[in-house]
Amino acid sequence: MPKPGKKYQDAVKRFDREHLHQPVEAIGLVKSLANANFDESIDLAFRLGVDPRKADQIVRGTVGLPAGTGKTVRVAVFAAGEAANEARQAGADIVGSDDLVDKIQNENFLDFDIAIAHPDLMGQVGRLGRILGPRGLMPNPRTGTVTPDIARAVEEFKAGRVEYRTDRFGNIHIPIGRASFVEKDLLRNMRVVVDELNRVKPASAKGKYIRSVNVSSTMGPGVKIDPNHLRITDEDLGVSV
């Protein structure tokens, strides 16, 4: 395992890694620790009390971040005819039908972040399961990436809608912005994410649901957030009530 860089080691010394922080404190700390020479992503990591081996306890979906992600999202769309035209007008980066399927299958073309498909094309797209599935790129109705309303889906993902899904250990990782964001915008995004995960809590999940939460920048150490105090108030966001 490679040795952590000097900046990382210096960052670790600046706070107690075992302390459970309040959201406002944690976000401010992570921003102060983001010292890379690029605009680092700020990501939340949740450990959920679910068993992903059981189909009814897989937590997945999409959530729209009100302040966006700060990232340019490359969207590929599988559509034909009028739906393809709508996708292009909505800002899709790559649009195709059988030709796009062939390009991915034969040339391993994967130069995109999100794949959206019209239901009429899923017969062809289904052939790409072994390629797109392991990379989290396979269109799925549960995440809003298989839809007849192609234009709306493209616009939402371009504006800051992100996908989430539990891994085999019950963890979920979700980006909430960049280090250049003001704290208020990161907190706005975090509040929406926490609300969304609570909304989709599986009915069959037993015991404590959100077991741990960490926030970190791309190159920085993780900062622990108290899972019992995840509520972000309007006052925290500087909103007068």
N, C-alpha and C positions, 0 to 999 in steps of 0.2 A: 504494500500500500504506500503511495507516494507521501512524502512528508508535507504537511500543510505549509503554505507560503508564509513569509514574514508578516504580511498585512493581516492574514487570518490569525496567526498566533498573537499578534498585538491586539486584535479585536477581542479575542477570547479573554484576555487579561483585564478588559475594561468593564466586565460585569460578572455577576454571579450566575452561572449557567443553570443552576438548580432552582433559582428563585422563580416563583410563579408571578408573572407580571399582569397588571391590568392591560386591556387592549390599547388604550391611549399611550401608556408608558412603553409598551412593547413596540408599537409602531414607531414612536419617536426614537427609540434605541436602535432599531434596525436601520432606520434611515441614517443615523449618525455613524453606523458601522459599515455602511456601503461605501467603500473607498476605492473601488476599481476604476480604471480609466475608461469605463463605458457606463451607460445608463443601465444599472442592474435591474433585473426583474425582482419584484417582491412577491413571495409565495407563502401561502398558508398550507400547513400539513396537519390533517386531522387523523387521529386514531379512533375509529368507531367501534362500538361494542356490537358488531354484527359478525355473522359467519358467512363469508362470500361463497362458501361451497354450496350454500342453499340458495336456490334461485330467488326465493322470496325475500332474501336479505341482501341482495346485490343493490347497492345504492348508486344510481346513475341518472344523469339528465343533463340539462343545460341551465345556465343562469346568466342573466344579463347584468353586467356591471355598469352602474349608473355613470361612473367616471371613466369607463373604458379600460382597456388593458395597457395602453401606451405602446402597443405593438402593431406593426403592419401585418395583418392576417391575409395569407394567400388562400383564396377560396377556389376550389375546383368544383365544377358542376357537371353532372351527367344528365343531359337533357337534349331534346331534339325539337325542331319546329319552333312554334311560338314560345314555348317554355325556355328554349335556348336563347332566343332574342331577349326575353325578359331578364334572364340571368346576366347577360352582357350589359344591358341597360342599368341593372342594379349594381354593377361594379365587380362582377365575378372575374377572376384573373384567368381562369382556364375553363373553357366550355367545350363539351364534346359528347358524343354518344358511343357508337361502336369504335370509332377511331381512338377515343380517349381510353377506352377499355383495352384495346390492342396495344396502345403505347405503354400503358402501365404493365400489362402482362408480358409483353415481349422486350421492352426496353427498360423495365424497372423504373419508370418515370414516377417520381414521388416528390416533385418540387411544389408542394402545397401543404397547408396546415389543417385545412378542413375540407372534407368532401361532402357534397350535398347531391342528392339524387331525386329525380322525379320518379314517382312510383312506377310509371310505365317502363323505366329503364332498369329496374331492379333485377329483372331476369338476366340481363347481361352483366350488371355490376356484381351479382352474386358469384360470378366466376373469380372475382378478385379477393374473395374472403381470406385466403391464405396469405395474400400479400398485404392487404390493408388492415385485416383484423389485428394481428400482433402489434401493429404500429398505432392502433387506436384511431384509424382513419376510415373504418368501414361505416358507411351511412346506416343509420338506424332510426326507425320511427320514434323510439323512446327519447332520443336526443334532439328530435326536430330536424334531423338531416335527411330524412326521407319525407318529402312533402310535395303536394301539387302547387303550393304557394312558394315557388322558387325565389321570386324577387324579394319577398319579405324575409325569407331565411338568409339570403345573401346579405341583405342590409343589416340584419340583426347581428350576424357573426362579424361583419366588418366593423360594426359599431361597438362591439365589446361583449358579445355573448360567448361564453366559454363552456366547454364540456367538462364533466367530472364523472369519475367512476371509481369505485373501490377496487384496490388491487387485491391480490390473493391473501394479503395479511389484514385486510380491513382498513387500509389507509387511503386517504384521498388527498391529492395535491391540487391546489387551485391558485393560479396567479391572480393577484389583486391590483397590479399596477407596476410602476417603475419607481426607482429611487428618486427620480426627479419630481414625482408627484408631491403635492402638499399633503400634509398629514390628514387633513380633513377628507380628501378624496380617497385615500387609502382606507380610512375608517368607514366611509360611505360604502365602499365596495365590500369591505369585510362584513359589515352589518347585513348586507343583502345575502352574502354567502352563508353566514350563520343561520339566518332566517330560512333560507332555502333548504339547508341540510336538516334542520328541525322539521320543516314541512314534509320532507320525504322520508322521515324515519319509518322503517318497516314496522308494521304492527307486531310481527313475530319476534322482533329484537328484544332480548331480555337484559335486565340489569342496566347499568349506566351506559348511555348512548354515546355521548362525546367524552371519550376517556382522556384524551390529551390533545393539545393544540400547540403548534410551533409556527413561528413566522421567521423568515430569513430572506436575505438577499442572495443573488446568484452566487457570489463569492464569499459571503459572510457566514458566520456561525448562526445556528438556530437559537431563537429566544423563546422561552416557554411562556405560554399564556395560561392563566388560571381557567380551566374549563368550567368552573362553577361561577365565573363572573365574566361571561362573554357579551353581556348586554351592552350595546353602545347607544347612548342616549342622544337626544337632540342637543343637549348642552355640550356633550363631548364634541359634537360636530360644529358647535358655534352657531346653532340655529336658535333664534329667539322663539319662545312659546308664549 
